[in-house]
Every structure is written in structure tokens, then in C-alpha cells.
Amino acid sequence: MSFSLSPFVADRLKNGIQLSAAVDVFGRFNQEFSKCEDALSEKLNMCQENSVPDAWIDDPETFWPMIKKASNNNFAGYSKGNIKIFWDFREFCGAWYQIRDAIISDLSLGDIEACGRKKSPDCPFSIMEISLFGKRSEINFRENHLKLDKLTYYDVRIASHSGLPLRCAIVAYGNPRQVENYLELSCVHMRGKNKEKYQARLDETTFALRQQIFVLLHEGLLRAVTVQGQHRIEAGAWKDPEVNMEASALRDAEGRWREFRVLSPLAIRKQPDLLGWRPEIVSPQTPMLLGSALEPAGKLVFQASDDSLIQFAVKEDKRRADEGEDLLDTKERLSFLRKYRAKLTENYLKTKLMPQIRKQAELQNVPLRRQGQIKQGVSK
């Protein structure tokens, strides 16, 4: 399986998620949002069954005020059939605005962050202060803009500084057409008898979107950290991962499940020391190849790069030296590094990695265990 990075996804990787996609992307962001999303899915399904126009569902900010005005006039001049459609749409708008208000609330509290083009659509992006998201601001999700008095921000992008769970990330960074299918299947068709009918299609679409996120993580175009401790997850870990989709959890080398979040470009900009990484401009034409279908493989193998293995080894030797512990011998170093690359061989360690480990240790003034040295700790 292979896919090309679309200009749409490349733009999101560089600049963030459009405000217009906030309801879809953040629908399963946390428990509170999930409850709102369940209600929205139910009302959306009702609208689909009762022939509410798609244009209304796609743009409630435009059509709801018109319907509300008609309801205030007791739907004078409208047929009973149209009035039923109006009431179904009203129910949908109630659930949609509930999620919208929750997103705005998180923006005003700083739990979700935003950037936008200040004053002009041609201006560069700048970080938006949380004070902008108050009662006086006019926020239009559909048009991606915010207006406060005479100040306007265009092309507003949003993100969570703590990152997205996997179920949100596949909507944010997956192929747009497949995301559209996924949302329709998960929100509309997976009810009653339809669930069995459409389950295979939903599973197939979810699998494809998940694979795309793994490729972006493996190629370094997205980054992920653990929820506990904010530890960086090596890009090599996404080659053959075993994940729990609903829990957004990854099985590590010891077989333990680690909850993780996928970081956004905005999160990286605001925390530059977190990973020492910046999202690069991504060429939309860059082909991205996906390996064979990923199947659960027991313990996760963290396929760290050579540079990472070298740094891990030197860091462990420094820790042992600082704490007065015995320094690593060859077998211990091999066992230690196999936590990050399970198939590492002793020959590769000795011939390829050790020269660089010695070089880095010397540059950092880190002592290494000499051949034949008796284990007695490190003399200070």
C-alpha cells in the first residue's frame, strides 16, 4: 500500500488544523467531547433519515439563524413537512453548537491553542492570545476567522499543546476523502441493523487512516510523546506498532501499554525545547511508501536509529558514572540497546556503533569500561 502526501495534509502539517475542521477533529478529544460527539452523531443520523439538506448540515452557522428566524414566526407559510425538517435541524444544531462552545471554552482557557493571519489574509501566522476568545469576539468556524472590535484574524488554525489522541489524529492528518468516508460511516451508518452491514467498511477505512499516521510518524513528519512523562517516542517505533486505538496506547519493548499523543506543529513551536525539532516545509509531491500490512506483533520493537542508539548508550554510561555504578561491558550494552532495537547484533555493535560511542563519550567526557577492567564501580 502506498499514498502520496496531498497538499491539503502537507498544509496542516506545516500550519495546523483549520478552525472549520475543529468539530470533526476534536470530537473524541476527551471524555467531555466524546459525550457531545455521541449526541451529534445521533442527531446527524436523524437528519440523514429525514432528508435535511446536506448544505444545512455542512454549514449550520449560516443556516441555523435563518431557521431560527422562521421558528420565531411560528413557521408561517411553511408546510408541515418542512416544519418537521426544521425541527430535526434544530436538534442537530443544538449538539453541534455544544461541541463548538466546548472548543471555544478550551481556547479561552489555553487548553487548545490557536494561530492566525493578523489583519490580512496575506500576513504571516502569529500566535493568538487566549484573551481573544472572549464573549465579545465573533468566531466563525466555517470561514476560519475571528473578529474582535476592529481586529480580525484570518485562516485561524488550532491545536492541542498536549497533542491529539490517535482517534483524533487520523481525522486531522488522514487522506481527506478517506476521512470523509470514515466520519460518515462512524457518525451515520453504525446504528441498529446498519452496524453489521457497514462494520467491515468502517474497519477497512479506519485501518487505512491509521496506517497513514504511522507513516507520518515513522518519517518524522509528525512526532508523538507519552502522556506520562512526555517522553519522546522514537520514529522507528512506528514501523510495526501494536496500538490500542480507543485508548491511544502503544505497547513498548517491555510489553507495557503507554498512552501517547500526536504532537502538532503549533505545539512544537510553543515548546521548542521539548524535542528540538521543527516541522519542515513538506513537498506535496513527495511519495510516501507504506510497508506491508501491520499486524499485532506482541512486544513493540523500538527501531531506533544508529544516532539514537549511540546517544542512549553514552547517556546510560554517564548516568552510571555519575551514580557510582559499574560501567557497561559489551554484553550489558548489547542487552541495554536491544530495548530500542531488538535485532541488534553484537558484531554490529562492535564494528559500527562502538567507534562512534567512544567518540561521543570522549567529546562529552564520559568514562567507558576498559577491556579487562574489574567491575568495582567508578572511582571519583
BALOBA-1460 file (C-alpha; in Angstrom, 3 decimals):
// residues 380
<rec num="1" residu="m" x="0.000" y="0.000" z="0.000"/>
<rec num="2" residu="s" x="1.275" y="3.481" z="-0.821"/>
<rec num="3" residu="f" x="-0.038" y="7.016" z="-0.854"/>
<rec num="4" residu="s" x="1.149" y="10.498" z="-1.770"/>
<rec num="5" residu="l" x="1.062" y="13.335" z="0.715"/>
<rec num="6" residu="s" x="-1.682" y="15.652" z="-0.508"/>
<rec num="7" residu="p" x="-1.225" y="19.455" z="-0.483"/>
<rec num="8" residu="f" x="-4.120" y="19.600" z="1.995"/>
<rec num="9" residu="v" x="-2.381" y="17.363" z="4.551"/>
<rec num="10" residu="a" x="1.015" y="18.983" z="3.892"/>
<rec num="11" residu="d" x="-0.504" y="22.364" z="4.746"/>
<rec num="12" residu="r" x="-1.901" y="21.033" z="8.017"/>
<rec num="13" residu="l" x="1.459" y="19.507" z="8.927"/>
<rec num="14" residu="k" x="3.085" y="22.912" z="8.451"/>
<rec num="15" residu="n" x="0.456" y="25.376" z="9.694"/>
<rec num="16" residu="g" x="-2.049" y="23.486" z="11.837"/>
<rec num="17" residu="i" x="-5.670" y="22.342" z="11.625"/>
<rec num="18" residu="q" x="-8.238" y="24.710" z="10.138"/>
<rec num="19" residu="l" x="-10.832" y="26.045" z="12.564"/>
<rec num="20" residu="s" x="-13.528" y="24.783" z="10.182"/>
<rec num="21" residu="a" x="-12.415" y="21.187" z="10.925"/>
<rec num="22" residu="a" x="-12.405" y="21.633" z="14.701"/>
<rec num="23" residu="v" x="-15.696" y="19.855" z="15.393"/>
<rec num="24" residu="d" x="-14.677" y="16.778" z="13.373"/>
<rec num="25" residu="v" x="-11.091" y="16.609" z="14.653"/>
<rec num="26" residu="f" x="-11.772" y="17.270" z="18.343"/>
<rec num="27" residu="g" x="-14.987" y="15.250" z="18.525"/>
<rec num="28" residu="r" x="-13.233" y="12.469" z="20.505"/>
<rec num="29" residu="f" x="-10.575" y="14.626" z="22.142"/>
<rec num="30" residu="n" x="-11.548" y="13.701" z="25.703"/>
<rec num="31" residu="q" x="-14.466" y="12.262" z="27.663"/>
<rec num="32" residu="e" x="-16.416" y="15.525" z="27.639"/>
<rec num="33" residu="f" x="-16.052" y="15.908" z="23.894"/>
<rec num="34" residu="s" x="-16.970" y="12.259" z="23.324"/>
<rec num="35" residu="k" x="-20.326" y="12.747" z="25.057"/>
<rec num="36" residu="c" x="-21.015" y="15.749" z="22.798"/>
<rec num="37" residu="e" x="-19.926" y="13.740" z="19.752"/>
<rec num="38" residu="d" x="-22.301" y="10.897" z="20.615"/>
<rec num="39" residu="a" x="-25.206" y="13.355" z="20.751"/>
<rec num="40" residu="l" x="-24.084" y="14.978" z="17.495"/>
<rec num="41" residu="s" x="-23.881" y="11.591" z="15.743"/>
<rec num="42" residu="e" x="-27.395" y="10.703" z="16.874"/>
<rec num="43" residu="k" x="-28.843" y="13.983" z="15.611"/>
<rec num="44" residu="l" x="-26.881" y="13.778" z="12.364"/>
<rec num="45" residu="n" x="-28.274" y="10.310" z="11.747"/>
<rec num="46" residu="m" x="-31.775" y="11.656" z="12.343"/>
<rec num="47" residu="c" x="-31.187" y="14.470" z="9.837"/>
<rec num="48" residu="q" x="-29.967" y="11.992" z="7.226"/>
<rec num="49" residu="e" x="-33.019" y="9.769" z="7.690"/>
<rec num="50" residu="n" x="-35.450" y="12.701" z="7.444"/>
<rec num="51" residu="s" x="-33.924" y="14.405" z="4.380"/>
<rec num="52" residu="v" x="-32.483" y="17.520" z="5.993"/>
<rec num="53" residu="p" x="-30.493" y="19.242" z="3.192"/>
<rec num="54" residu="d" x="-26.748" y="18.469" z="3.228"/>
<rec num="55" residu="a" x="-25.973" y="22.175" z="2.778"/>
<rec num="56" residu="w" x="-27.625" y="22.915" z="6.129"/>
<rec num="57" residu="i" x="-25.644" y="20.188" z="7.904"/>
<rec num="58" residu="d" x="-22.372" y="21.347" z="6.327"/>
<rec num="59" residu="d" x="-22.895" y="24.988" z="7.343"/>
<rec num="60" residu="p" x="-25.056" y="25.331" z="10.481"/>
<rec num="61" residu="e" x="-23.585" y="28.772" z="11.256"/>
<rec num="62" residu="t" x="-25.225" y="30.145" z="8.099"/>
<rec num="63" residu="f" x="-28.479" y="28.201" z="8.024"/>
<rec num="64" residu="w" x="-29.383" y="27.988" z="11.714"/>
<rec num="65" residu="p" x="-30.059" y="31.770" z="12.095"/>
<rec num="66" residu="m" x="-32.415" y="31.564" z="9.099"/>
<rec num="67" residu="i" x="-34.304" y="28.597" z="10.567"/>
<rec num="68" residu="k" x="-34.386" y="30.242" z="13.990"/>
<rec num="69" residu="k" x="-35.944" y="33.356" z="12.472"/>
<rec num="70" residu="a" x="-38.634" y="31.224" z="10.811"/>
<rec num="71" residu="s" x="-39.353" y="29.433" z="14.106"/>
<rec num="72" residu="n" x="-39.795" y="32.782" z="15.852"/>
<rec num="73" residu="n" x="-42.537" y="33.499" z="13.315"/>
<rec num="74" residu="n" x="-44.165" y="30.099" z="14.046"/>
<rec num="75" residu="f" x="-43.047" y="28.871" z="10.600"/>
<rec num="76" residu="a" x="-45.716" y="30.962" z="8.933"/>
<rec num="77" residu="g" x="-46.138" y="29.943" z="5.284"/>
<rec num="78" residu="y" x="-44.295" y="26.630" z="5.593"/>
<rec num="79" residu="s" x="-45.788" y="23.157" z="5.111"/>
<rec num="80" residu="k" x="-45.908" y="20.571" z="7.915"/>
<rec num="81" residu="g" x="-43.288" y="18.509" z="6.101"/>
<rec num="82" residu="n" x="-40.848" y="21.414" z="6.041"/>
<rec num="83" residu="i" x="-41.554" y="22.225" z="9.683"/>
<rec num="84" residu="k" x="-40.558" y="18.663" z="10.645"/>
<rec num="85" residu="i" x="-37.265" y="19.115" z="8.780"/>
<rec num="86" residu="f" x="-36.707" y="22.427" z="10.567"/>
<rec num="87" residu="w" x="-37.138" y="20.804" z="13.982"/>
<rec num="88" residu="d" x="-34.753" y="17.959" z="13.110"/>
<rec num="89" residu="f" x="-32.156" y="20.501" z="12.028"/>
<rec num="90" residu="r" x="-32.735" y="22.432" z="15.253"/>
<rec num="91" residu="e" x="-31.863" y="19.297" z="17.261"/>
<rec num="92" residu="f" x="-28.695" y="18.805" z="15.214"/>
<rec num="93" residu="c" x="-27.628" y="22.440" z="15.699"/>
<rec num="94" residu="g" x="-28.037" y="22.115" z="19.459"/>
<rec num="95" residu="a" x="-25.499" y="19.263" z="19.537"/>
<rec num="96" residu="w" x="-23.175" y="20.957" z="17.006"/>
<rec num="97" residu="y" x="-23.051" y="24.217" z="18.970"/>
<rec num="98" residu="q" x="-22.379" y="22.274" z="22.157"/>
<rec num="99" residu="i" x="-19.094" y="20.985" z="20.712"/>
<rec num="100" residu="r" x="-18.337" y="24.393" z="19.195"/>
<rec num="101" residu="d" x="-18.817" y="26.091" z="22.580"/>
<rec num="102" residu="a" x="-16.607" y="23.482" z="24.268"/>
<rec num="103" residu="i" x="-13.817" y="24.201" z="21.764"/>
<rec num="104" residu="i" x="-14.135" y="27.963" z="22.317"/>
<rec num="105" residu="s" x="-14.087" y="27.392" z="26.087"/>
<rec num="106" residu="d" x="-10.845" y="25.382" z="25.800"/>
<rec num="107" residu="l" x="-9.359" y="28.113" z="23.599"/>
<rec num="108" residu="s" x="-10.226" y="30.744" z="26.223"/>
<rec num="109" residu="l" x="-8.603" y="28.588" z="28.939"/>
<rec num="110" residu="g" x="-5.496" y="27.814" z="26.882"/>
<rec num="111" residu="d" x="-6.141" y="24.052" z="26.733"/>
<rec num="112" residu="i" x="-6.394" y="24.425" z="22.953"/>
<rec num="113" residu="e" x="-4.143" y="26.952" z="21.206"/>
<rec num="114" residu="a" x="-4.519" y="28.908" z="18.002"/>
<rec num="115" residu="c" x="-2.655" y="30.964" z="15.434"/>
<rec num="116" residu="g" x="-3.936" y="33.092" z="12.582"/>
<rec num="117" residu="r" x="-3.096" y="35.693" z="9.965"/>
<rec num="118" residu="k" x="-3.495" y="39.018" z="11.743"/>
<rec num="119" residu="k" x="-5.291" y="41.886" z="9.935"/>
<rec num="120" residu="s" x="-4.872" y="40.455" z="6.431"/>
<rec num="121" residu="p" x="-5.201" y="37.024" z="4.735"/>
<rec num="122" residu="d" x="-1.723" y="37.593" z="3.270"/>
<rec num="123" residu="c" x="0.058" y="38.193" z="6.577"/>
<rec num="124" residu="p" x="2.219" y="35.505" z="8.233"/>
<rec num="125" residu="f" x="0.803" y="33.378" z="11.037"/>
<rec num="126" residu="s" x="1.084" y="34.658" z="14.584"/>
<rec num="127" residu="i" x="0.137" y="33.045" z="17.897"/>
<rec num="128" residu="m" x="-3.265" y="34.192" z="19.178"/>
<rec num="129" residu="e" x="-3.599" y="35.130" z="22.841"/>
<rec num="130" residu="i" x="-6.277" y="33.343" z="24.862"/>
<rec num="131" residu="s" x="-7.850" y="36.710" z="25.765"/>
<rec num="132" residu="l" x="-9.115" y="36.945" z="22.174"/>
<rec num="133" residu="f" x="-11.586" y="34.124" z="22.770"/>
<rec num="134" residu="g" x="-13.993" y="36.031" z="24.982"/>
<rec num="135" residu="k" x="-17.657" y="36.928" z="24.843"/>
<rec num="136" residu="r" x="-17.058" y="39.982" z="22.659"/>
<rec num="137" residu="s" x="-15.244" y="38.070" z="19.929"/>
<rec num="138" residu="e" x="-17.072" y="36.949" z="16.803"/>
<rec num="139" residu="i" x="-15.837" y="33.496" z="15.799"/>
<rec num="140" residu="n" x="-16.854" y="31.897" z="12.520"/>
<rec num="141" residu="f" x="-15.784" y="28.260" z="12.229"/>
<rec num="142" residu="r" x="-16.875" y="27.898" z="8.594"/>
<rec num="143" residu="e" x="-14.840" y="30.909" z="7.415"/>
<rec num="144" residu="n" x="-11.871" y="30.257" z="9.746"/>
<rec num="145" residu="h" x="-11.779" y="33.731" z="11.197"/>
<rec num="146" residu="l" x="-12.123" y="35.646" z="14.459"/>
<rec num="147" residu="k" x="-13.099" y="39.303" z="14.815"/>
<rec num="148" residu="l" x="-12.723" y="41.412" z="17.945"/>
<rec num="149" residu="d" x="-13.662" y="45.069" z="17.597"/>
<rec num="150" residu="k" x="-11.621" y="46.245" z="14.588"/>
<rec num="151" residu="l" x="-9.074" y="43.405" z="14.780"/>
<rec num="152" residu="t" x="-9.554" y="40.352" z="12.557"/>
<rec num="153" residu="y" x="-7.600" y="37.106" z="12.342"/>
<rec num="154" residu="y" x="-7.899" y="35.140" z="9.106"/>
<rec num="155" residu="d" x="-7.147" y="31.466" z="8.352"/>
<rec num="156" residu="v" x="-7.288" y="30.535" z="12.039"/>
<rec num="157" residu="r" x="-5.558" y="27.227" z="12.875"/>
<rec num="158" residu="i" x="-5.936" y="25.345" z="16.147"/>
<rec num="159" residu="a" x="-4.190" y="22.533" z="18.016"/>
<rec num="160" residu="s" x="-3.811" y="20.998" z="21.443"/>
<rec num="161" residu="h" x="-0.492" y="21.803" z="23.101"/>
<rec num="162" residu="s" x="-0.586" y="18.351" z="24.715"/>
<rec num="163" residu="g" x="-1.215" y="16.630" z="21.351"/>
<rec num="164" residu="l" x="-4.042" y="14.586" z="19.836"/>
<rec num="165" residu="p" x="-5.100" y="11.033" z="20.713"/>
<rec num="166" residu="l" x="-4.854" y="8.646" z="17.768"/>
<rec num="167" residu="r" x="-8.609" y="8.662" z="17.051"/>
<rec num="168" residu="c" x="-8.415" y="12.450" z="16.543"/>
<rec num="169" residu="a" x="-5.094" y="12.389" z="14.674"/>
<rec num="170" residu="i" x="-6.446" y="10.139" z="11.909"/>
<rec num="171" residu="v" x="-9.141" y="12.762" z="11.197"/>
<rec num="172" residu="a" x="-6.658" y="15.628" z="11.367"/>
<rec num="173" residu="y" x="-3.919" y="14.180" z="9.142"/>
<rec num="174" residu="g" x="-5.546" y="11.391" z="7.133"/>
<rec num="175" residu="n" x="-6.373" y="11.465" z="3.440"/>
<rec num="176" residu="p" x="-9.340" y="13.915" z="3.162"/>
<rec num="177" residu="r" x="-11.547" y="11.601" z="1.090"/>
<rec num="178" residu="q" x="-10.962" y="8.668" z="3.410"/>
<rec num="179" residu="v" x="-11.606" y="10.915" z="6.416"/>
<rec num="180" residu="e" x="-14.919" y="11.953" z="4.872"/>
<rec num="181" residu="n" x="-15.869" y="8.275" z="4.451"/>
<rec num="182" residu="y" x="-14.743" y="7.483" z="7.999"/>
<rec num="183" residu="l" x="-16.824" y="10.303" z="9.504"/>
<rec num="184" residu="e" x="-19.896" y="9.345" z="7.515"/>
<rec num="185" residu="l" x="-19.581" y="5.677" z="8.431"/>
<rec num="186" residu="s" x="-18.873" y="6.249" z="12.118"/>
<rec num="187" residu="c" x="-21.449" y="9.021" z="12.631"/>
<rec num="188" residu="v" x="-24.333" y="7.891" z="10.437"/>
<rec num="189" residu="h" x="-24.317" y="4.242" z="9.459"/>
<rec num="190" residu="m" x="-23.116" y="2.487" z="12.614"/>
<rec num="191" residu="r" x="-26.535" y="2.236" z="14.253"/>
<rec num="192" residu="g" x="-29.010" y="-0.634" z="14.644"/>
<rec num="193" residu="k" x="-29.004" y="-3.134" z="11.804"/>
<rec num="194" residu="n" x="-26.713" y="-0.920" z="9.738"/>
<rec num="195" residu="k" x="-23.829" y="-1.550" z="12.135"/>
<rec num="196" residu="e" x="-23.307" y="-5.119" z="10.956"/>
<rec num="197" residu="k" x="-23.749" y="-4.070" z="7.333"/>
<rec num="198" residu="y" x="-21.130" y="-1.325" z="7.406"/>
<rec num="199" residu="q" x="-18.687" y="-2.635" z="10.057"/>
<rec num="200" residu="a" x="-16.252" y="-4.118" z="7.515"/>
<rec num="201" residu="r" x="-16.101" y="-0.864" z="5.540"/>
<rec num="202" residu="l" x="-15.530" y="1.156" z="8.711"/>
<rec num="203" residu="d" x="-12.760" y="-1.209" z="9.856"/>
<rec num="204" residu="e" x="-11.068" y="-1.004" z="6.457"/>
<rec num="205" residu="t" x="-11.215" y="2.793" z="6.357"/>
<rec num="206" residu="t" x="-10.007" y="3.115" z="9.959"/>
<rec num="207" residu="f" x="-7.107" y="0.754" z="9.259"/>
<rec num="208" residu="a" x="-6.041" y="2.747" z="6.174"/>
<rec num="209" residu="l" x="-6.147" y="6.069" z="8.054"/>
<rec num="210" residu="r" x="-4.227" y="4.620" z="10.971"/>
<rec num="211" residu="q" x="-1.513" y="3.354" z="8.640"/>
<rec num="212" residu="q" x="-1.119" y="6.830" z="7.164"/>
<rec num="213" residu="i" x="-0.483" y="8.297" z="10.620"/>
<rec num="214" residu="f" x="2.100" y="5.594" z="11.309"/>
<rec num="215" residu="v" x="3.928" y="6.558" z="8.101"/>
<rec num="216" residu="l" x="3.919" y="10.258" z="9.025"/>
<rec num="217" residu="l" x="5.273" y="9.366" z="12.480"/>
<rec num="218" residu="h" x="7.849" y="6.957" z="11.066"/>
<rec num="219" residu="e" x="9.054" y="9.566" z="8.551"/>
<rec num="220" residu="g" x="9.310" y="12.241" z="11.258"/>
<rec num="221" residu="l" x="6.622" y="14.479" z="9.727"/>
<rec num="222" residu="l" x="4.648" y="14.057" z="12.954"/>
<rec num="223" residu="r" x="6.007" y="13.408" z="16.426"/>
<rec num="224" residu="a" x="4.487" y="11.643" z="19.421"/>
<rec num="225" residu="v" x="5.133" y="11.651" z="23.159"/>
<rec num="226" residu="t" x="3.888" y="9.557" z="26.060"/>
<rec num="227" residu="v" x="1.195" y="11.090" z="28.248"/>
<rec num="228" residu="q" x="3.080" y="10.137" z="31.395"/>
<rec num="229" residu="g" x="6.375" y="11.993" z="31.452"/>
<rec num="230" residu="q" x="6.112" y="13.465" z="27.957"/>
<rec num="231" residu="h" x="8.815" y="11.072" z="26.733"/>
<rec num="232" residu="r" x="9.581" y="11.220" z="23.036"/>
<rec num="233" residu="i" x="8.661" y="8.094" z="21.070"/>
<rec num="234" residu="e" x="11.322" y="7.195" z="18.530"/>
<rec num="235" residu="a" x="10.295" y="7.307" z="14.869"/>
<rec num="236" residu="g" x="11.383" y="3.691" z="14.460"/>
<rec num="237" residu="a" x="8.684" y="2.580" z="16.898"/>
<rec num="238" residu="w" x="6.049" y="3.199" z="14.240"/>
<rec num="239" residu="k" x="7.379" y="0.663" z="11.759"/>
<rec num="240" residu="d" x="5.432" y="-2.308" z="13.155"/>
<rec num="241" residu="p" x="3.473" y="-0.912" z="16.114"/>
<rec num="242" residu="e" x="0.909" y="-2.606" z="18.272"/>
<rec num="243" residu="v" x="-1.620" y="0.007" z="19.332"/>
<rec num="244" residu="n" x="-4.918" y="0.260" z="21.154"/>
<rec num="245" residu="m" x="-6.959" y="2.658" z="19.016"/>
<rec num="246" residu="e" x="-9.552" y="3.716" z="21.583"/>
<rec num="247" residu="a" x="-7.044" y="4.170" z="24.405"/>
<rec num="248" residu="s" x="-4.443" y="5.782" z="22.111"/>
<rec num="249" residu="a" x="-1.884" y="3.457" z="23.673"/>
<rec num="250" residu="l" x="1.290" y="1.856" z="22.324"/>
<rec num="251" residu="r" x="2.947" y="-1.360" z="23.543"/>
<rec num="252" residu="d" x="6.582" y="-0.752" z="24.479"/>
<rec num="253" residu="a" x="9.602" y="-3.060" z="24.449"/>
<rec num="254" residu="e" x="8.693" y="-4.489" z="27.874"/>
<rec num="255" residu="g" x="5.135" y="-5.241" z="26.755"/>
<rec num="256" residu="r" x="3.584" y="-2.390" z="28.746"/>
<rec num="257" residu="w" x="0.897" y="-0.146" z="27.257"/>
<rec num="258" residu="r" x="1.879" y="3.535" z="27.087"/>
<rec num="259" residu="e" x="-0.750" y="6.177" z="26.377"/>
<rec num="260" residu="f" x="0.504" y="8.666" z="23.796"/>
<rec num="261" residu="r" x="-0.416" y="11.861" z="21.970"/>
<rec num="262" residu="v" x="0.462" y="13.033" z="18.459"/>
<rec num="263" residu="l" x="2.013" y="16.487" z="18.589"/>
<rec num="264" residu="s" x="1.027" y="19.256" z="16.206"/>
<rec num="265" residu="p" x="3.220" y="21.925" z="14.586"/>
<rec num="266" residu="l" x="1.742" y="24.555" z="16.929"/>
<rec num="267" residu="a" x="2.677" y="22.508" z="19.980"/>
<rec num="268" residu="i" x="6.246" y="22.215" z="18.739"/>
<rec num="269" residu="r" x="6.528" y="25.956" z="18.060"/>
<rec num="270" residu="k" x="5.432" y="26.803" z="21.587"/>
<rec num="271" residu="q" x="7.647" y="24.169" z="23.241"/>
<rec num="272" residu="p" x="10.830" y="24.258" z="21.147"/>
<rec num="273" residu="d" x="12.912" y="22.532" z="23.809"/>
<rec num="274" residu="l" x="10.571" y="19.554" z="24.060"/>
<rec num="275" residu="l" x="12.003" y="17.667" z="21.099"/>
<rec num="276" residu="g" x="14.461" y="20.062" z="19.489"/>
<rec num="277" residu="w" x="12.501" y="19.694" z="16.273"/>
<rec num="278" residu="r" x="10.633" y="21.939" z="13.850"/>
<rec num="279" residu="p" x="8.197" y="20.831" z="11.158"/>
<rec num="280" residu="e" x="9.791" y="21.329" z="7.769"/>
<rec num="281" residu="i" x="8.023" y="22.519" z="4.646"/>
<rec num="282" residu="v" x="6.702" y="19.308" z="3.118"/>
<rec num="283" residu="s" x="6.613" y="18.808" z="-0.631"/>
<rec num="284" residu="p" x="3.131" y="17.632" z="-1.659"/>
<rec num="285" residu="q" x="4.703" y="15.537" z="-4.414"/>
<rec num="286" residu="t" x="6.885" y="13.517" z="-2.050"/>
<rec num="287" residu="p" x="5.782" y="9.872" z="-2.360"/>
<rec num="288" residu="m" x="5.426" y="8.082" z="0.930"/>
<rec num="289" residu="l" x="5.593" y="4.303" z="0.841"/>
<rec num="290" residu="l" x="3.892" y="2.156" z="3.392"/>
<rec num="291" residu="g" x="5.275" y="-1.236" z="4.281"/>
<rec num="292" residu="s" x="3.338" y="-4.473" z="4.459"/>
<rec num="293" residu="a" x="0.081" y="-4.554" z="6.363"/>
<rec num="294" residu="l" x="0.756" y="-4.078" z="10.047"/>
<rec num="295" residu="e" x="-0.401" y="-6.875" z="12.296"/>
<rec num="296" residu="p" x="-0.062" y="-7.066" z="16.092"/>
<rec num="297" residu="a" x="3.373" y="-8.472" z="16.767"/>
<rec num="298" residu="g" x="3.497" y="-8.996" z="20.513"/>
<rec num="299" residu="k" x="6.057" y="-6.726" z="22.079"/>
<rec num="300" residu="l" x="6.697" y="-3.478" z="20.299"/>
<rec num="301" residu="v" x="10.151" y="-3.086" z="18.776"/>
<rec num="302" residu="f" x="11.554" y="0.425" z="19.113"/>
<rec num="303" residu="q" x="13.616" y="0.572" z="15.951"/>
<rec num="304" residu="a" x="15.793" y="3.495" z="16.963"/>
<rec num="305" residu="s" x="18.293" y="4.985" z="14.523"/>
<rec num="306" residu="d" x="22.057" y="4.460" z="14.917"/>
<rec num="307" residu="d" x="22.451" y="8.045" z="16.150"/>
<rec num="308" residu="s" x="19.790" y="7.466" z="18.790"/>
<rec num="309" residu="l" x="21.401" y="4.200" z="19.928"/>
<rec num="310" residu="i" x="24.743" y="5.983" z="20.294"/>
<rec num="311" residu="q" x="23.166" y="8.722" z="22.399"/>
<rec num="312" residu="f" x="21.270" y="6.192" z="24.536"/>
<rec num="313" residu="a" x="24.488" y="4.264" z="25.235"/>
<rec num="314" residu="v" x="26.539" y="7.332" z="26.154"/>
<rec num="315" residu="k" x="23.745" y="8.708" z="28.325"/>
<rec num="316" residu="e" x="23.500" y="5.399" z="30.225"/>
<rec num="317" residu="d" x="27.271" y="5.302" z="30.769"/>
<rec num="318" residu="k" x="27.183" y="8.872" z="32.064"/>
<rec num="319" residu="r" x="24.323" y="8.040" z="34.434"/>
<rec num="320" residu="r" x="26.218" y="5.024" z="35.790"/>
<rec num="321" residu="a" x="29.402" y="7.058" z="36.180"/>
<rec num="322" residu="d" x="27.579" y="9.875" z="37.992"/>
<rec num="323" residu="e" x="25.895" y="7.413" z="40.356"/>
<rec num="324" residu="g" x="28.989" y="5.306" z="41.003"/>
<rec num="325" residu="e" x="27.603" y="2.162" z="39.355"/>
<rec num="326" residu="d" x="29.555" y="-0.394" z="37.324"/>
<rec num="327" residu="l" x="30.020" y="0.762" z="33.743"/>
<rec num="328" residu="l" x="28.587" y="-1.246" z="30.851"/>
<rec num="329" residu="d" x="30.532" y="-4.110" z="29.344"/>
<rec num="330" residu="t" x="29.802" y="-5.339" z="25.826"/>
<rec num="331" residu="k" x="27.104" y="-7.839" z="26.758"/>
<rec num="332" residu="e" x="25.358" y="-5.400" z="29.072"/>
<rec num="333" residu="r" x="25.491" y="-2.640" z="26.469"/>
<rec num="334" residu="l" x="24.053" y="-5.016" z="23.870"/>
<rec num="335" residu="s" x="21.234" y="-6.030" z="26.211"/>
<rec num="336" residu="f" x="20.530" y="-2.393" z="27.073"/>
<rec num="337" residu="l" x="20.371" y="-1.258" z="23.428"/>
<rec num="338" residu="r" x="18.174" y="-4.175" z="22.391"/>
<rec num="339" residu="k" x="15.364" y="-2.448" z="24.272"/>
<rec num="340" residu="y" x="15.392" y="0.027" z="21.407"/>
<rec num="341" residu="r" x="16.397" y="-2.280" z="18.542"/>
<rec num="342" residu="a" x="15.523" y="-5.875" z="19.286"/>
<rec num="343" residu="k" x="17.545" y="-7.411" z="16.447"/>
<rec num="344" residu="l" x="20.798" y="-5.575" z="17.167"/>
<rec num="345" residu="t" x="23.759" y="-7.966" z="16.836"/>
<rec num="346" residu="e" x="26.981" y="-7.991" z="18.849"/>
<rec num="347" residu="n" x="29.023" y="-7.707" z="15.654"/>
<rec num="348" residu="y" x="27.109" y="-4.588" z="14.538"/>
<rec num="349" residu="l" x="27.548" y="-3.059" z="17.977"/>
<rec num="350" residu="k" x="31.319" y="-3.678" z="17.983"/>
<rec num="351" residu="t" x="32.063" y="-2.668" z="14.392"/>
<rec num="352" residu="k" x="29.522" y="0.074" z="13.616"/>
<rec num="353" residu="l" x="28.358" y="1.623" z="16.866"/>
<rec num="354" residu="m" x="31.255" y="1.372" z="19.337"/>
<rec num="355" residu="p" x="33.638" y="3.645" z="17.373"/>
<rec num="356" residu="q" x="31.004" y="6.379" z="17.443"/>
<rec num="357" residu="i" x="30.088" y="5.663" z="21.072"/>
<rec num="358" residu="r" x="33.755" y="6.063" z="22.070"/>
<rec num="359" residu="k" x="33.985" y="9.282" z="20.069"/>
<rec num="360" residu="q" x="30.858" y="10.772" z="21.643"/>
<rec num="361" residu="a" x="31.915" y="9.648" z="25.116"/>
<rec num="362" residu="e" x="35.276" y="11.365" z="24.690"/>
<rec num="363" residu="l" x="33.624" y="14.589" z="23.493"/>
<rec num="364" residu="q" x="31.285" y="14.548" z="26.488"/>
<rec num="365" residu="n" x="33.988" y="13.424" z="28.938"/>
<rec num="366" residu="v" x="32.085" y="10.249" z="29.795"/>
<rec num="367" residu="p" x="34.173" y="7.297" z="31.052"/>
<rec num="368" residu="l" x="33.748" y="3.889" z="29.394"/>
<rec num="369" residu="r" x="34.648" y="0.499" z="30.818"/>
<rec num="370" residu="r" x="38.018" y="-0.648" z="29.518"/>
<rec num="371" residu="q" x="38.611" y="-4.204" z="28.334"/>
<rec num="372" residu="g" x="39.607" y="-6.417" z="31.252"/>
<rec num="373" residu="q" x="38.586" y="-3.826" z="33.836"/>
<rec num="374" residu="i" x="37.225" y="-5.425" z="37.002"/>
<rec num="375" residu="k" x="33.746" y="-4.287" z="37.994"/>
<rec num="376" residu="q" x="34.285" y="-2.146" z="41.064"/>
<rec num="377" residu="g" x="32.330" y="0.942" z="40.154"/>
<rec num="378" residu="v" x="33.840" y="4.219" z="39.058"/>
<rec num="379" residu="s" x="36.483" y="5.944" z="41.098"/>
<rec num="380" residu="k" x="35.556" y="9.585" z="41.502"/>
